[in-house]
Amino acid sequence: MNRIDVSVVLNIHREALMLAPTLHFLQNCAAAAKEAGIAVELIAVFDRADDATREVFRSIEMPAFCQSTTVDVDLGSLGLARNAGIERAQGEFVWTSDAHGRLTGQLQSVEGGLASISAKHAALEKHIKSQERQIAQLRGALSEVSEQFSSRQKMLVSLGEIINSEKRSKAYTPALSGGGGSGTPNEISSSYEKNLPRDVRYAWKIPELDGVIHIFHAEWFGIRAAVGSLPGDKIAISANQLLTNKAVVDLYSEITARKCKKIIIHGYSSNMSKIVLYLSRMGMARELYVVIHGNPAQWFNDQERRTAFEVLDLVKSGRVRRVHFMRSGFEFSVPNIFQPILFNMSPVIEGVGGHSEIKHGKSVVFAPGWADWRKNLYTSVLAASMLDSVDEIWIHADGVEIPNSIKNKIIHHKFLNREQTFDLMKYSTICMNASLVDCHPMVNVEAQSLGKACIRGKLHLDALEDHPYIKLTEADNVISIADIKQTIARVLAVPKDELRALTLDYQANSDIVARNRYLEFLEI
């Protein structure tokens, strides 16, 4: 048997969302050791690990290790599980690591030593390669000048095509998905902003999705909230004012400067059409992915229908790589329609663990939706008001008229920002969003990420529908006051700590589905 110098014992439990960075780090360490002539084996100890964590482990290749061994134990103890791995170790030295963190100080010290050796080796080669680098730099400069000239010529041709296209078509209003505005847009000189704090502060850090750029509409709050949780760069454009050609070219320069590997278009409008057509003509069609946060039920609206048809034409003609309509069972006879539902990710909110108790001591139902027919707010509020176990009902919607007999339970909190909504969720007992038409609503996701159960209607998602949380919180008939009332009572009857644990477990699993679906959608 070949010599093994070092055995790395890795404790793994239920760290699906944190395991991948650790495995990549270990792979890099093992690769550096291998270059230095050190043979390293991996011993992965699964102590009461869940399926999601095992799936992440299996999905990542680690060729730098000379061999990899898995051990299954049922100990529930970090130390005992580690000892079980050490018993299997064949190396002369043993280093330990946990799935939620990197190697201990010993391995970091070894890594530093290897880096020092590499630096000395690089210094020896520096003189030999200096002439080669100078020649390469000259060639690179010549190539860059040639590319800039070619790009400029291509840009001028594409701008001419867009101008001619605009002359042949009418401007139209933005679609309604996510709360679009109305009226004919007016042209402005520049209309996009990148990586605003509100769009990046709640985002996940997922290495596989680095280099992804998301383009979305600043005015469409629901979609903007969903994009805010996703990893990658964020570019907000206007939905209500037309982008000039100069703004489109500036945006193209911004994207190419960031050397992105994928571009996701969230929602569609006349402005988004202008951007997509230009990027496609500039040779970026294979990097363009479109997500429509809506469904055919909304095609009664002219602009929803019109933009959906345009997106289908784009993917059929190959001007975008893939498109996804966020609704289970959406099928159409064109290629490259992604079928599994893209789940929305929860916002990464600091201090979630500190809000398990309700400060005011009352039983509060928070219904943050607006008061149109899709959100079904009146049915939900009436149902909650008829329960003696509900003391207060908090709402955001303006102009809600309520029968006098139940007005004393209704408290209106004027909407200010997402942070205020998060605070209201934290200090409510449960939330409520039993909507008539929804894809994967961020109201539910945000509440669940804070450990607050959210009453919902049937969303017909294609994963986790058999989770106990769904069976508990889902109303069978959302236009029935009696049915929603029964659902609220059922949820409130569960002990608070048990309800919180169940809610957080569901959302954690939902985030895993969201991560895996986006990787699949983007073909990463």
Secondary structure, DSSP 8 states (H G I E B T S, - for coil): -----EEEEEEESS-HHHHHHHHHHHHHHHHHHHHTT--EEEEEEEES--HHHHHHHHHS--TTSSEEEEEEE----HHHHHHHHHHT--SSEEEEEETTS---HHHHHHHHHHHHHHHHHHHHHHHHHHHHHHHHHHHHHHHHHHHHHHHHHHHHHHHHHHHHHHHHS-------TTT---S--EEES--EEES-HHHHTT----GGGTTEEEEEETT-HHHHHHHHTSSSEEEEE-SSEEE-HHHHHHHHHHHHHTT-SEEEEES--HHHHHHHHHHIIIIIGGGEEEEE---GGGGGSHHHHHHHHHHHHHHHTTSSSEEEESSTT---SSS-B--S---------TTGGG--S-TT-S-EEEE-S-SSTTTTHHHHHHHHHT-TT--EEEE--SS----GGGGGGEEE-----HHHHHHHHHTSSEEEE--SS-SS-HHHHHHHHTT--EEE-----SSSTTSHHHHHHB-S-TT-HHHHHHHHHHHHTS-HHHHHHHHHHHHHHHHHHHHHHHHHHTT-
